[in-house]
Amino acid sequence: MKVNTQSVNFNADQELLDFIQKRMDKLDMFYDKVIKSDVFLKVENTSDKENKIFEAKVSVPGDSFVVKKQCKSFEEGADSAISSLERQLKKRKEKLRSHL
């Protein structure tokens, strides 16, 4: 799956981009009709430790899912956001199956 990653207010290193790509590729196991996915990585200028925002938008035929997580690290945010996307994609797949 093609993952378009954009980092706002900082430059993401290749290791982080590879990690996100690998995690997003796992979504194909749950729903194989994913068209594209956009990932936005943002750093807020606050004194709060949880200042990293991971936002993912996954487009499927006829719909799109958006998940936004704020965590201490992008890896942690990616894990929680992607597990949330997995649940949503499974739910959509079940819904489509029940209509057949």
N, C-alpha and C positions, 0 to 999 in steps of 0.2 A: 504494500500500500504506500502511496506517495504521501509523505508527511511534510507539510510546509511549516517550518518553524521560524518564528520571528521573536527576537529578543528586544525588549524596550528598556532603554536607559543603561544598558551594559552589553558586552559582547560575550555570547555563550561559547564555551570551548567545545572542541570536537567530541570530547568524551561525553559531555552532557547531551549533545545532539544525538550521538550514537545510542545512548541509554534510552532516550525518548523514542527514537525510531524503533528500537528493539521491543520496547513495551507496547507501542502502538500497533506493531505488526501482530501481536498476540490477539488483537481484537478480531482479526480475520477468522480466527478459530470459532468465534461465537456468531459472527454474521458476515457472510462472504460477499455481500452486495454493497460494501462501503465504497463510495465514489472517491471521496478525498477527505483529508483531515487537516485542519489548521491548528497550530499550537502557538500560543502567545505566552512568552515568559516576561514577567514584569517585576521590577524591584521598586518598592515604595520607599520614599525617603522619610522613614519614621525611626524613632528610637526603639520601636517594638521589635522583638526577636523574630516574630512571624511576619516578615516583610516581603516574602517572595510569593508571587501570585502565578499559578499555573492555570492557564485557561485553554481548553481544548474544544474545538467544534468539529464534529464528525458528520459528514453529509452522506445520507443514504437516499435511495430513490423515494421521492415524495416527502421527505422529512429531514430534519437535522437535529442533532443533540449537542447541547452546550453544557460544559461542566467547568466550574471555576472553583479552585481551591487555593487557600492561603496557608502557607506552612513555613517552617524554619528553613527548609532546603527544597530545591526544585525536584530532587529525586523523591522526597517524601510526598510532595504535592502531586507528582506524576503518578505515583503508586495509588494514592487515594482517588484521584480523578479517573484513572483508567479502570479501577475496579468498579467505580460508579458507572462508567460507560458500559462495562461488561454487563452489568445488571440491566441497564436500559436496553441494550441490544438483544439480550436474551428475551426480555419481556416483549419486545417488538416482534421477534421471530415467533414466539409462542402465539401472539395475537394474530399474526398472518396465517399460521398453521390452522388455527381454530376457525378461520373464515373459509377455508378450502372445503 
